[in-house]
Amino acid sequence: MTHRISTFLCMAMAGPLLAQTTSSSDCNGSIQLCGGNYTETSSPTGTGNTYEFTGTCNLNLESSSIWYTFTVQESGNMSFILDPANDLDDYDWGMFNITAGGCAGINAQNGSSPEVACNSYGNFGFNGPTGISTANGGTGTSNGPGNLNGPAFNADLPVTAGQTYALVVMNWSNSPNGYTIDFTQSTASIYDDEPPAITSVMPSCNNQLFELQFSEFVVTNTVGALDFTFTSPSGTVIPLASATPIDVAAPAQPSYSLALAAPPTEGGLFTLTITSLDGNVEDLCGNVVLDTTFQIMLTAPLDYDLDITTACNGVGGAVEATWLSGGQAPVSFQLQGEPMPGGAATGLSAGNHVLTVLDAQNCQWTDTITVPDHALVVQVPQLYDSLSCSVAVVLLAGVEVAPPQDVLYTWSANTALGLDPAFSTSPAPEVDLAGIYTLIVTDPVSGCSDTGSVQIQATTTSYVDLSNIQAPNLVTPNGDGHNDIWRPFVPTDPGRDITGLFDTFELTVFNRWGQAVYVSHGGGPRHWQARDAQDGTYFYTMAVSSDCGAKVDKQLNGNITVLR
């Protein structure tokens, strides 16, 4: 059957996304052949926007070229006759299988779009028809280059349904007369009356972008987002944000990128439907895509949990990542590009870190996580008294925590009695043994801690010289905190209570008639508060002794004035 194709087919080449006007003198602007016969009424000059390879028999030279493409519909042997309107005109041609590499594969010369036939037969004067035709004496797959180099025809070419070919015809005579191309001798068929079908839909890792593959080239400016609906397993229709060709410069291609307005929130069997609302999603032969559906199995969105451990004073942070669902198992994690065995990373500094999640399909997700910082610094004073005969107990007071915060205190002691890891939980414990005392302060929420320690010494030398003991001559027991109590003192430290430093202490206070009004012997108080005494003058005798430091054995006598 002869099917004549008009040149309206090449009009599908133009599109608003092209950086420059496409030309039939380039493969990517080629005229689509859809049937058995094609008539070229005129032959342009020039090589289009791209200088392309044209075949080894043409020495890969391009001149006054027109490119055609076609897709085999039925397998068999392909034959065509290119018949010049004027037999004196000289036409050379080359053919490429662009099924895998497209037009770009021709110039790439990497085997993706191989040359399959070429003929540059030429003659002085009469040239006549050329092409592929065993019936017309054709032999081989490449004839030429040069003059008188026949034959004018190649042998028939076996082709397979679904293969796409590019044919370049060059008008070496620069003739305006044109030609016809006749495929009717072929046992294969390129007659295309079948609409394109969806062959595959490949989702991206986030299930929001999809690569749609048609069974053949589809005119790019006939494809739009409104031509599709995307339905979830629960029946929710997710609108498309866009439908664009993978190669925005191509006037027709089989591959398109579909973008959903939002990623699905569930997994399962989704349905992509071509509704063709405007009725013109079509191939280069004008075959309109019928309403059709294609089902896609999507995994649920990948979900994982993060447990982040706060860094302490800028270091020691950690993160543990746990895969929950979605994606394709096994799922692994990386932090700053380094593997996380078991999903864990430790010893992290405070601040931002890049987490990468990978599944078995090599899908990759990235997230920026922040390891918070907890500042906690403890300072333990180092200038405590040494234990001695005059200092039996040291109070470990004055510990500072910066910045101020509620913390837990844990003191350990390493003394002559051994190691006591839980000596005290007081902020200021009392110690009566020499040794090293270590404090750990811990934040109960973050677990951050800091450590300080101090060494308490022991000495046999008293800090107080008891040999220069003196007694006041005035007491004012009025409760104002000044001179309320009468007790002996040393001039070098008058505010210090030294009465506990004496081995023995005896005190008797008399009134002016010689009557004892207060007596402290043995274990009694080593002072006089004079609360019940009348204002006036009193007399005292005091005997003290001590073996701490310089030996002291004294008796003091004097008067005391009680005054309120």
VENBELWO-V440738 format. One record per pair of residues at least 12 apart in sequence whose ideal C-beta (glycine too) atoms are under 6 Angstrom apart, sorted by the first residue. I is the first residue (numbers start at 0). J is the second residue. D is the distance in whole Angstrom. If there is no record, write none. Layout:
BEGIN
I&J&D + I&J&D
END
This chain:
BEGIN
1&35&5 + 1&36&6 + 1&183&6 + 2&34&3 + 2&35&5 + 2&190&5 + 3&36&5 + 4&33&5 + 4&34&5 + 4&37&5 + 8&31&5 + 8&283&6 + 9&23&6 + 9&30&4 + 11&218&4 + 11&283&6 + 12&28&5 + 12&250&4 + 14&219&5 + 14&220&5 + 14&250&6 + 16&247&4 + 17&248&6 + 19&48&6 + 21&250&6 + 22&47&4 + 22&48&6 + 23&65&5 + 24&45&6 + 24&46&6 + 24&47&3 + 24&64&5 + 25&47&4 + 25&48&5 + 25&49&5 + 26&66&5 + 26&102&4 + 26&165&5 + 27&102&5 + 27&249&6 + 29&66&4 + 29&67&6 + 29&68&4 + 30&67&5 + 31&68&6 + 31&283&3 + 32&67&5 + 32&69&4 + 33&191&5 + 33&284&4 + 34&190&5 + 35&182&5 + 35&183&4 + 36&181&5 + 37&180&5 + 38&179&5 + 39&177&5 + 39&178&5 + 40&177&5 + 41&175&5 + 41&177&5 + 42&170&4 + 42&177&6 + 44&63&5 + 44&173&6 + 46&61&5 + 46&64&6 + 51&105&6 + 51&106&6 + 52&105&5 + 52&106&6 + 53&93&5 + 53&167&5 + 54&93&3 + 54&114&5 + 54&117&3 + 55&117&6 + 56&117&4 + 56&119&5 + 56&141&5 + 56&143&4 + 56&144&5 + 57&91&6 + 57&93&6 + 57&119&5 + 58&144&6 + 62&169&5 + 63&169&6 + 63&170&4 + 63&173&6 + 64&167&5 + 64&169&5 + 65&168&5 + 66&167&5 + 67&166&5 + 68&165&5 + 69&164&6 + 69&189&5 + 70&163&5 + 70&215&5 + 71&158&5 + 71&160&5 + 71&162&5 + 71&187&6 + 71&189&6 + 72&188&5 + 72&191&6 + 73&160&6 + 73&187&6 + 73&188&4 + 74&159&5 + 74&160&5 + 75&186&4 + 75&187&3 + 76&155&4 + 76&157&6 + 76&186&5 + 77&156&5 + 77&158&5 + 77&185&5 + 77&187&5 + 78&131&5 + 78&132&5 + 78&155&5 + 78&184&4 + 78&185&5 + 79&130&5 + 79&131&6 + 79&180&6 + 79&182&5 + 80&128&5 + 80&130&5 + 80&132&6 + 80&181&5 + 81&129&5 + 81&130&5 + 81&178&6 + 81&180&5 + 82&128&5 + 82&179&5 + 83&178&5 + 84&176&4 + 84&177&5 + 84&178&6 + 85&176&4 + 86&125&6 + 86&127&5 + 88&172&4 + 88&174&4 + 89&121&5 + 89&126&5 + 89&171&4 + 89&172&5 + 90&168&6 + 91&119&4 + 91&169&5 + 91&171&6 + 92&118&6 + 92&168&5 + 93&117&5 + 93&167&5 + 94&115&5 + 94&116&4 + 94&164&6 + 94&166&5 + 95&112&5 + 95&114&6 + 95&165&5 + 96&113&6 + 96&115&5 + 96&164&6 + 97&112&4 + 97&163&5 + 97&165&5 + 98&162&5 + 98&163&5 + 99&111&5 + 100&112&4 + 116&140&5 + 116&153&5 + 116&156&6 + 117&141&4 + 118&142&5 + 118&153&6 + 119&143&3 + 119&144&4 + 120&142&6 + 120&143&6 + 120&149&6 + 120&151&4 + 121&146&5 + 129&151&5 + 130&152&6 + 131&153&5 + 131&156&6 + 132&152&5 + 133&154&5 + 133&155&4 + 135&152&5 + 136&150&6 + 136&152&6 + 137&152&3 + 137&153&5 + 137&154&5 + 138&154&5 + 139&153&6 + 140&153&6 + 158&187&5 + 191&284&4 + 194&286&4 + 194&287&6 + 194&288&5 + 194&289&6 + 195&213&4 + 195&214&5 + 195&215&5 + 195&217&5 + 195&282&5 + 195&288&5 + 196&214&5 + 197&293&4 + 198&212&5 + 198&214&5 + 199&212&4 + 200&271&6 + 200&293&6 + 200&295&5 + 202&297&6 + 204&362&3 + 205&262&5 + 206&262&5 + 206&263&5 + 206&297&5 + 207&259&5 + 207&262&4 + 208&258&5 + 209&257&4 + 211&255&5 + 211&257&5 + 212&253&6 + 212&254&6 + 213&253&4 + 215&282&5 + 216&251&4 + 216&252&6 + 216&253&6 + 216&283&5 + 217&282&6 + 218&251&5 + 218&281&6 + 219&244&4 + 219&251&6 + 221&279&5 + 221&280&5 + 221&281&5 + 222&242&5 + 222&255&6 + 222&280&6 + 223&242&6 + 224&239&4 + 224&241&5 + 224&242&5 + 225&276&5 + 226&273&6 + 226&275&5 + 226&280&5 + 227&239&5 + 227&273&6 + 228&272&5 + 228&274&6 + 229&271&6 + 230&270&5 + 231&263&6 + 231&269&6 + 232&267&4 + 232&268&6 + 237&259&5 + 238&260&5 + 239&257&6 + 240&258&5 + 240&260&5 + 241&258&5 + 242&255&6 + 242&257&5 + 243&256&5 + 251&283&5 + 266&297&5 + 266&298&5 + 266&299&3 + 268&294&6 + 268&296&6 + 269&295&5 + 269&297&6 + 270&292&5 + 270&294&6 + 271&293&5 + 272&292&5 + 273&288&6 + 273&291&5 + 275&288&6 + 298&325&6 + 299&324&6 + 299&325&4 + 300&325&5 + 301&325&4 + 301&326&4 + 302&323&4 + 302&324&5 + 302&325&5 + 303&320&6 + 303&322&5 + 303&323&6 + 304&321&5 + 304&323&6 + 305&320&6 + 306&319&4 + 309&371&5 + 309&373&5 + 309&445&4 + 310&349&4 + 310&370&5 + 310&372&5 + 311&373&6 + 311&447&4 + 312&374&6 + 313&349&5 + 313&372&6 + 314&348&6 + 316&347&4 + 316&370&4 + 317&345&4 + 318&344&5 + 319&342&6 + 319&343&5 + 320&332&4 + 320&342&4 + 321&342&6 + 326&358&4 + 327&358&5 + 327&359&4 + 327&360&5 + 329&359&6 + 330&358&5 + 331&357&5 + 332&356&6 + 333&355&4 + 334&352&6 + 334&354&6 + 335&352&6 + 335&353&6 + 347&370&5 + 349&370&5 + 349&372&4 + 351&367&5 + 351&369&5 + 352&368&5 + 353&367&6 + 354&366&5 + 354&368&5 + 373&445&4 + 373&447&4 + 375&442&6 + 375&447&5 + 375&449&5 + 376&401&5 + 376&449&6 + 377&400&5 + 377&440&5 + 377&449&5 + 377&451&5 + 378&399&5 + 379&398&6 + 379&438&6 + 379&451&4 + 379&453&5 + 380&397&5 + 381&453&6 + 385&456&4 + 385&458&5 + 386&433&6 + 386&457&5 + 387&458&5 + 387&461&6 + 388&461&6 + 388&547&4 + 389&461&4 + 389&462&5 + 389&463&5 + 389&500&5 + 389&547&5 + 392&429&5 + 392&431&5 + 393&430&5 + 393&455&6 + 394&427&6 + 394&429&5 + 395&427&6 + 395&428&6 + 396&427&4 + 398&426&6 + 400&440&6 + 406&440&4 + 406&442&6 + 407&441&5 + 407&443&6 + 408&424&5 + 408&426&5 + 408&440&6 + 409&439&5 + 410&422&5 + 410&423&4 + 410&428&6 + 410&436&6 + 410&438&5 + 411&437&5 + 412&434&6 + 412&436&5 + 413&434&5 + 413&435&5 + 414&432&4 + 414&434&3 + 430&455&6 + 433&455&5 + 433&456&6 + 433&457&4 + 435&452&6 + 435&454&5 + 436&453&6 + 437&452&4 + 438&451&5 + 461&547&5 + 461&548&3 + 463&489&6 + 463&497&6 + 465&545&5 + 465&551&5 + 466&549&5 + 466&551&6 + 467&489&6 + 468&487&5 + 470&487&5 + 470&555&6 + 470&557&6 + 473&560&5 + 474&529&5 + 474&561&6 + 475&562&5 + 476&528&6 + 476&529&5 + 476&530&5 + 477&563&5 + 484&526&5 + 484&528&5 + 485&527&4 + 486&498&6 + 486&526&4 + 498&525&3 + 500&547&6 + 501&543&5 + 501&545&5 + 502&544&5 + 502&545&5 + 502&546&6 + 503&544&5 + 504&525&5 + 504&543&5 + 505&520&5 + 505&542&5 + 506&519&4 + 506&541&5 + 507&540&5 + 508&527&6 + 508&537&5 + 508&539&5 + 509&538&5 + 510&537&6 + 529&561&5 + 532&561&5 + 534&561&5 + 534&562&6 + 534&563&6 + 535&561&6 + 536&558&6 + 536&560&5 + 537&559&5 + 538&558&5 + 539&559&6 + 540&556&5 + 541&555&5 + 542&554&5
END
